[in-house]
Amino acid sequence: MRAWPPRSAGVLGCLTVLLGLLLAVLINHHWFYPDFNLVPGDRGDTRLVIFTLEHWLSAFKGQEPFLVLNMFYPERLALGYADGLFLFALPYSTFRALGFDYFTSYQLLFIFMTALGYAAWLVLLRTGLKLDVGFAVLGAVLLTCLNALQQQAQIGKLTAFSLYPVLIGLLVIYANTRDKTNWKSWTSAAAFAALLGLLFFTSYYPAWFFVFSLSLFVLVLLVASIVRQGIPATMRMIRDFLSNNRWPLLSGILIVVLSLVPFALTYAPLVTSNSKRSFSLVLEFTPHLRDIINVSAQNYVWSPFLRWAEFEFGDREVQMGSPLIVLVLFVYFLVRQVMARAWDASRVTDERARLMFWMSTTAVVIFALIIQVRGASLWYPIYSLVPGASALRALGRYLIIIDMIVVVAAVYGLNEFYRSQTLAGLGRRPHVLAGLVLVAALLVAEQINSSPFRLNKAEQLAFLARYREPGPNCSAFFIDNPASTDLPAGYYQLDAMMIAMKVGIPTVNGYSGFAPNEAFAMVPAGAEYKYRVLMWLTEHGAEGGICDLDEQTADFRPVSVSAELARQEQLYRASFLDAFSVLYSAAERFLADGNQLSNLYPQFLEEHGYLDPAFGYQTGVGYKWMQDRYWIGERACTRGPCFGIGVVGTYADIKGIIEKYGEQADKIFFPYPESYVPQTLTPRDSTGELLLVFSRDRVQP
């Protein structure tokens, strides 16, 4: 078969590249946003990203301090409670300067990062791995539109994974430059160092995963070298490398340190406050062995099959597995590499083949480290010993890295297969080309998901339009009185942040992975919420210029913090006694009707009219609890049938309950399981569960 004329081949290659870019943008943008009214992401995280990006726009204009985010007022280090998103700020600010609104600018940023990632992957696969144009385009599309990344579309900060090919490309340029004193060598090393440092200040998960994965890859190579040629030879190799790369490495380390300064200034206070994740929390978001194929319930190709097989999808943070076809190709080519002894340079002279083998091996090692088996995981030593690992909650996001390596290895293997067929004279035969096109189409199709995460821009703009600048008497505000209380608490906190962004003053409210006060994890309504907000302001010496924003009427009302605190504290304390009295009365009526004590728990009481459903009830092992604060149920005791009523609070909160009901109780525990000894307690230094145990005979008529 005749080869394409050079000019035609060039045109075809350009068209392939452009079609790949269009496909990547459409898939990643889910192609159902034709009017730009729906924005990728949910109502929560997307608004946090926009709020932070607007901070940078204001900081660039000199309107806000560089590291002070306008939430959790008057906390001046609030930026440390969320990702910095710094590298996103320049393109976002550019779109805002062109006149686009908050949400359209974010949407354009999303498209920009998709295009950047596609272009960088294309160049890296084409020049680094020397793939043919068609296979490089296929790899770039797959890597830009990973199933694993689409599952995290609502988490805008993870768009920073699009910078991976840029970082890797800079490393490849440095490695391929023989003369380490060459300007290209120094420039690539410096650019890599600066970008890596700023990536930490942009999005922590991608930055930490990149450093750890690269370190693990180097460790795998060193272990292989020791096994192959012994420790002395490996040490000589390391010494020679350090000697030949001394000055670029030293300059790179210096630049990394300098570029990490904003990150350190922002997040060091959190580190010193020991705000690390517990390992039990990490395990909740750690994948199981089955999650290597857990492509979520939204995958167009494989989800129907998984649902038919009654697959346990688990938490959303572990639904980032590799689609089956690309995973099978990865395993097939890895097995072939093992059979060919790809690690042996004397048998396999192609450096690319050896690189792919060690990359694939690293992916297998990563997966072995992060999975949990019966509640145990090899990740625990890393969590305990490696700096920064304890700050990671959603370990399942590491599946994104694994999926990237799986895709690169699979596409590389397909390219090598095609080249072997070409050498055998079969490469351009219709059945070979048709088969490869079909495989490529299937690989793309199995990465596509329907996204449930869509923020309605029109609704958000209409919501913000209701609020006007509050005037000179308000230097900060907190929200109160939402129209409904049915949404997650964080959504209301984000409402306040978006309003603060719109009116240009800080909000006392805030939303992040770490809430510095209980108030910011509550629905903004009721005496307890107001009491905790006002206590936060008092403890931080910020009592002047505070306004209460009624979210229903959009009115700002100046607040006398000290006077309002006294009133809300009184209401808040009274609420404990009121709730306890309601529970005690419900128990009295329950027993008067002759019910069995085994049925004295919140769900039964609500369903049979003894208790207002507003209390709510929990299921499972906590079925006797309501609102994580109140408890009612049968209780074993030595004086016959008993029941208990409990409430969690400080001594000041529960003191009134003891004064009213203490004499009727057979036993008082506070803080449970300790017996109540009033002489040892003060109003504010004791917190726990108050549990009063009553004999059934004492309350039964």
Secondary structure, DSSP 8 states (H G I E B T S, - for coil): -----HHHHHHHHHHHHHHHHHHHHHHHTTT--TTS-EEES-TTHHHHHHHHHHHHHHHHTTSS-TT--SSSTT-TTGGGGS---HHHHHHHHHHHHTT--HHHHHHHHHHHHHHHHHHHHHHIIIIIS---HHHHHHHHHHHHT-HHHHTTTT-GGGGGGGGHHHHHHHHHHHHH-S-TTSHHHHHHHHHHHHHHHHHHTT-HHHHHHHHHHHHHHHHHHHHHHHHHHHHHHHHHHHHHHHHHTHHHHHHHHHHHHHHTHHHHHHHHHHHHTT----HHHHHHT---GGGGG---TTBTTTHHHHHHTT-----GGG-----HHHHHHHHHHHHHHHHTTTT-TTT---HHHHHHHHHHHHHHHHHHHH-EETTEETHHHHHHHSTTGGG---GGGGHHHHHHHHHHHHHHHHHHHHHHHHHTT-TTSHHHHHHHHHHHHHHHHTT-B----EEEHHHHHHHHHT-----TT-SEEEEE--S-S-S-HHHHHHHHHHHHHHHTS-BS---SSS-SSGGGGS-S-SHHHHHHHHHHHHHTT--SSEEEEETTTTEEEE--HHHHHHHHHHHHHHHHHHHHHHHHHHHHHHHHTT--GGG-SHHHHHHTTSS-GGG----GGGTTEETTTEEEEEE--TTSSEEEEEEEEEHHHHHHHHHHHGGG-SEEESSTTSB--GGG--TTT-EEEEEEEEEHHHH--
